[in-house]
Amino acid sequence: MVNKKLALLGATGSIGSSTLEVATEQQIPITLASAHRDYPKLLEAAIKHKIPCVVLTGISEPSLQVRLRRENPQLRIYFGESELLKALQEEDYDIALNAITGSAGLRSTFAILNRGKTLALANKESLVMAGHLVREYTSDSPIIPVDSEHSAIFQAIGAHPASEIRKLHITASGGAFRELPLQDFNKITPAEALKHPNWSMGAKVTLDSATMFNKALEVIEAHWLFGLPYSQIEAVIHPQSVIHSLVEFIDGSFLAQMSVPDMKLPILYALSWPSRVPSALVKTSLLELPVLSFQAIESQRYPLFYLGLEAAKTGGIHPTVMNAAVEAASSLFLKGLIPFTDISGIVRKALDWQTPLTFPDLDTIIEVNLRVFQKVISQSL
């Protein structure tokens, strides 16, 4: 049993749904939950899990707001991002799990950190876009990674100092198209891109896996989470998704964390850390595991991965530009407006537009993110 009060942001997504399962098993009280517009699922969860306060950030229609409050008098229901940020400052919780998808989760990360609460982070963009700002909080407010790869690294490093680490090895499934002939990439449909071979995830994360953009994001996250230079962080394809990442130490030893692919395990560890608690949610049989293999990441198959590394090493505002361009291009692809093979070219153009900016503040990051997104959309339609 985990004896912590939880604020769950992004409660209706795949991470949020898994977190609710963990909370049920471990009897974790949830005091605050949020979603964007999926009010049926959020309100159902609030009633089932006795969550007293909920926030819907994407519902602005006054008539719908009035109806939802009238139909659910037992709940405190708020609307809009400003109300979520206010709730994060005022509600009673010990740890907040930020599973908001995309750049929309950025301000919430800083609201949690500013309050000095423990942050369980599943929002990649917080570190990708503003890792240089987040690092300023890490000595005062703990950040526990929820992504399976960073959770694995976090567990394997333990108390070892950075001076004992030779390299971090982040594993990647290779996504939906790791075996598709390159000449067929121009025929890829959105439905095909959203069929991940190993994991059940939301649309954006699944598409980012197909392009391997998610691995570029995870390299950036690892850089900020563990304070290591990019020269000590690598990614490798591991199709079975059993070894979730590895740490290579200076004596030549490797430590890895492994299990069947299930996000409930890293979520549980993030919520129970620094302890481990009994759980029956995820079970792995060694005798039933497939043969484990590794392979390099092909630049022709996954150009977005290598573009992401370029932006990461440039630093400053460039990771934000890259992230915004990918969000926009991915949206266009999922709507059938551009072919899959155009995504990387659009991102390259957006990076070429941008004037370098070394240490952007939060408002600048959010402004540039929105501007780049809108420019990519308008120039591609």
N, C-alpha and C positions, 0 to 999 in steps of 0.2 A: 504493500500500500504506500502511495506517495502522499506525504503530508504537506502539500503545497496548494495554494489557491491559484487558479490559472485564468489568464485572459487569453482567449483564442481568436486571433484575427485571421480571416479567410476561412471561416468555419464550414462553408459549404463546398469547398474544393476537395481534391483528393487527399491532400495532407490534412485538411480539417476533418474530413470524415474518418480518417485513420486515427487522428488524435481523439476524437470522440469515443472510438472503440477502446483506446488505451485508458481514457478517463473513466469509462464504465468499469473496466476490469480493476483498475487501481483505486477506484472510489475517490477520484480527484475532483474537488468542487470547482466548477467553472463559474466565475463571478461576472464575466464580460465576454461577449462573443460578437463578431462582426461578419458581414458579408457585403457584397456589392448590391445586387438586385434580387437575388434568389430568396425572397422573403418566405415562400412556403417552406423551403427546407430549413432556413434559419429559425423560423418560429416553431417548427416541429421539434427541432433540436433543443430549443430553449425550454419547451414544455417537458420534453422527455428527460432532460438533464438538469432541470430546475435552475436554469440560468436566469438571474433576475434582470440583467441589463443587456440589451442588444442594440447594435447600430447597423443601419443599412446605408452605406455611403453613396449609393447610386440612385436612390429614389428621391426625386425632387418634387413630384406631383403632390400638391397640397391635399387633394381629395383622397388619394391613396394613403397618405400619411394619417389623415383623420380616421379613415376606415380601419387601418391596421391597429391603431391605438384603441379605437372603440371596441374592436373584436377581441382584443387581448388586454383587458384591464389589469391582469395580474403581472404584466411585464412593464418595465420601463423601456420604451422604444424611442430611439433617437435616429436622426437622419443627417447625412452629410459627413464629409471628412473632418470638418471643424469640430463636430460633436464627438467623433471618435477620438480625436486628439484630446479633447476636454475630458472624456471618460477615462482615457489612459492616465491622466493626471489625478483623477479624483476617485476612481473605483478602487476597491480593496483586492489586491492580488499580489502574489509573491513572484510569479514568473509569467512572462507573456510570450506566447509562441506566435511569431509573425509569419503567417503563411499566405499573405496577400500576394497575388500574382503581379509581377512586373513592377514598373517604376511607381505605381500607385502606393506601394508599401513603404516608400522612402521616409516620408514624414513620421509615420508611426514608429519606425525604428528609433528615430531621434527622440520622440516623445517618451518612449520606454527608457532609453538610456539617460535622458535628462532627469528622469525621476529616480534613477539609481536602482531600478529593478533588474533582475536577471532576464536576459533576452535569449530565448530559444529561436534561432534564426533559420527560417526556410525561404526567406525572400532574398534571392541572389543579388538583385539589383542594388540593395543597400550597400553591399561591399563593392560591387562592380562600379557603380557610379560615384560612391562617396566613401570608399574605403579609407582614404586619407583623413577624413573627418571622423569616421567611426573609431579608428585606432586611438584617437585622443581620449576615448572613454574606457578603453579596455582595462586600465588599471583600477578603475572604480566600480564599473558595472560588468559583471560576467557576461560573456557572449558564448552560448553553447550551440555548436552547429547541428542542424537537423538534417541537412542533405546527407544521404547515406555515405557519400565519398568522404566528406569532411568529418562526419561522425567517426568513420573508420580511422582516419588519420589522428583525430583527437584522442581516440581510445588507444591507438598504438603508440603514440608519443608518450602518453602518461606524464611522468615527472621528468622525462629526459630534456635537457636544455638544447637549444638550437645548435650549439657547438658540437653536439654528438650526432647530428643528422646530416647525412650525405645528400639524400634526395627524397622527395615525396613523389610517389607514383600513383596518379589518379586513374582509376579504371573507367572504361566506357564500353557500353554494350555494342556500339556501332549503329544503333538505331534501326529503322525499318529497311534501309537500303544498303546494308553492308555487303550484300552479295549481288545486288542488282548490276547488270552490265552498264558501264558508263554511257553507252550509246542510247540507253533507254531512259536516261534521266529527264529528257525533255518531254516524256510522256507521263511523268508522275502526277497523280491527282491528289487533291487534299485528303480524300478518304484513305488513300494508300499511305500518305505521310503520317496519318494519325493512328496507324496500327503498330504500336510498339511491340517488339517480340518478347520482352521480359517483364516490363513494368506497366502498371495501370496508373496513368497520370492525366493531368489536364491537357487541353489542346496545345497551349503555348509550349509547355515543357516537352511534350511529345514531339512537336515539330522541331524544337531546338535540339532534341536528341537526334532526329533524322539528319539534320544539317551538321551536327556535332558542334554547333554554336554553344550548347550548354557546357561542353568541356572547356572551351575558352573562358566562359564565365567562371567555371569552377577553379581553373588555374588562378584567375584573378582573386577569387575568394580565398584560396589557400595562401596566396601571397600576403593578404592582409590579416587573415586569421592567425597564421603561424609565424609571421614576421620573417619569412625566407625570401631571398631574391628569386627572380624567375628562372635563373640558371639552375636552381636546385628543385624545380618543379616540372614534372613531365606527365604526359597522359599516354595511355596505351589502351588499345581495344582488348577487351576481355568479354567475348560474346556471351558467356554463361551468366554473368552478373552475380557470381557467388562471392568472389573476393571483391570487397567494396572499395578498397584502396590499400596501399602498402607504404610503409616507411622503411627506407634503407638507411642504416646507421653507418658511422664511419669505420666500424670494425668489419663491415661486409655483411652483417646480419640484416634480414628483412623481418619485419613484424607486420602481419596482415590481420584484418578483421573480416570474417566471412560468415555468411548465412544464406539461406534461400532469399531471393529478392522480395522484401516486404518492408515497407516504410514504417510499419508499427514498431520495429525494433529500434531504429535510431530516434524515433519520437520518444519512446519509452526511456531510452538512455538520457536524452536531453532533459526530460522532466524529472528523472530520478537522480541525476548526477548531483553530488559525487558518489552516490551509492548505487548499487545494483539491487533490484528487487525481483522477487519471483514473478514469473509470468508464463502463461500457457498460450499466448497469442501467436508466437512464431516458433516453429520447431524445425530443425534441420537434421536429416538423416544422412550421415556420411556415405552410407552404402548406396543411397539413392541419387547421389549427386552425379552429374555428367562429368566427362573428362574436361579438365580445365585447360584453357589455352589462351595465348596472348598474341597480338599482332600489331604492327605499326599502323599509324593513322595516315592514310593516303591523302596527299595534297589535292589531287584531282577530284577525288570523291568527296572531300570535306574542305572546300576552300574557305568556308566561314570560320573553321577552327583556326586556320593560320592567319586569317584577317584579324580575328580576335586577339591572337597573340601579338600581332603588330601593334594594335591599339593599346593593349595592356602595357607593352614596353615603352610606348610613347608616353602613356600616362596622362595626367592632368584631365582635361575635358574629353579626350578622345574615347575612353571607354563609354562615357555617356552618349556621345554621338553614335558610336557603334551600336549600343543597346537600343537607342531610339530608332535608328535606321532598320535594325533587324525586326523590332516590333512592328514598324510600319510595313515593311516588305512582307513579313509573315502574314499580316492582316490582309494585304492585297492578294497574296497567294491563296490563302484559305477561302477568300471570296471568289476565287477563280478569275481574278483580273490580270494576273501575271503568271508565267510558267515558273516552276520550281527553280529552274536553272538561272533565272534572272535575279534571284534574291542576293547572291553574293556580289554581283555587279552593281546593284543599287547601293549596297552597303559601302563598297569601295568608293563610289562617287560621293557619298555623304562624308566619308572620312577625308576625301580630297578637298571638299568645300571648306572644312573647318580650319580656322586659324588656331595655332597652339595656345593653350591657356593652362598654366602650370598648376595652380592651387585654387581651383574654383570653390566658392562657398556654396552652401546648400541652395540658396535662392537662384544662383546662377546655374547650378546643375539642373534644377527643375525647369528653369526658363529655356535653357538650351535643349533639354530633352523634348519639351513640347514643340519648340520651333523646328527642330530637325524632323520630328515625327510628321508635323503638318506639311513641311516642305517636301518630304519624300512622297507623301500621299498625293499632294497636288501636282507634282511633276510626273507622277507615274500614271495618272488617270487620263 
